[in-house]
Amino acid sequence: MLSIGQMSKVCGVSVKTLRHYEKIGLLMPQKTDELNGYRYYEDSQIGTMLLIGRLKRYGFSLMDIQKLLAITDNRQLQKQLSNQKFRLERQMEHLALTIREMGLHLEDFKRTGDIMNYQNQYEIIVKESKELVLLTKRQKMSVEEFGIYYGKIYEKIAREHLTADGIVMAMYHDQEFDPAYSDIEVGVGIKEREKAEVILPPCLCATTIHKGPYSGLPDAYGAIVSWMNANGYKMSGMPYEIYVKAHFDNVPPDEWVTEIFFPVKK
């Protein structure tokens, strides 16, 4: 058997960590001496400790790891690992986009000497919006869940032999925005007006075009709101986005084009 010190050295973790894992029930010593309180571990527990360390590197919390170690069905365990791999891949994509965005920002800052110059690159236009004939799904959802609900809409379009007209949009109903959980209505335009679930009539809108990843959309929203305040306009409805070019079109994030609409009145 291994003392707690030997276990610490072999597995590359501190004694403090091993004591914490014991406290939360993640990895219990095989034996505790009643007289001196010394902890001892079986050789077989080395593998478990090394697996815990690897699962931590994969981004699982200690609570998640405790649940994973209790799973006896290999298929379920493989599914949990696959899901985490997918999440890490999305995080890597997001990080790559952030690095790209930071590089462009730094170039612009060097050129202009103004760290906020990028906010001045939006042209705001007031125009009458077009009528939107839509199938929609409104749900408390995260931004990452958009694809799920667009999928449900397209399933209905195929099932009912409807014709998509190329409009893909989203409307935000909450007064505050939480990317993890907001009242969002995603919609797809259709040509069959009589089958529409929502029809947005034409209205006066302050609009702008955002080019690039969605992480930069707040800059466009801020530009519209600042322009409205400076020009005597106020909102008269919920803002919405139309995805002119997006990941649906199999183009890289740098080429995404989003048109933003703020219904307004003087």
VENCORZI-V477008 format. One line per field, one symbol per residue. ss: DSSP state (a for helix, b for strand, c for the rest). psi: psi as a letter, one per 30 degrees, with the letter a starting at -180 (. if undefined). burial: + if it has 9 or more other C-alpha atoms within 8 Angstrom, else -. Layout:
ss: ???
psi: ???
burial: ???
This chain:
ss: cbbaaaaaaaacccaaaaaaaaacccccccbbccccccbbbcccaaaaaaaaaaaaaccccaaaaaaaaccccaaaaaaaaaaaaaaaaaaaaaaaaaaaaaaaaaaaaaaaccccaaaaccccbbbbcccbbbbbbbbbbcaaaaaaaaaaaaaaaaaccccbbbbbbbbbcccccccccbbbbbbbbbccaaaccbbbcccbbbbbbbbccaaaaaaaaaaaaaaaaacccbbccccbbbbbbcaaacccaaacbbbbbbbbbc
psi: lkleeeeeeefhlleeeeeeeeeggejkkfkkkfefgkkkkleffeeeeeeeeeeeffgkleeeeeeeffkfjeeeeeeeeeeeeeeeeeeeeeeeeeeeeeeeeeeeeeefgjfgeffggkkkkklkllkkjkkljkljlleffeeeeeeeeeeeeeeghljkgfkklkkjfkelkjffjljkjklkklfjeffkfkjjlklkkkllkkkalfffeeeeeeeeeeeeefggllkglkllkkjekafeghllefgkkkkkkjkll.
burial: -+++--+++-+---+--+--++---+--+--+-----+++++---+--++-+--++---+----++----+-----+------++-----------+-------+--++-------+-+--+-+-------++++++---++---+--++--++--+----+-+--+++++++-------++++++++++++---+--+--+-++++++++++--++--++-++--+++---+++--++++++++++---+-+-++++++++++--
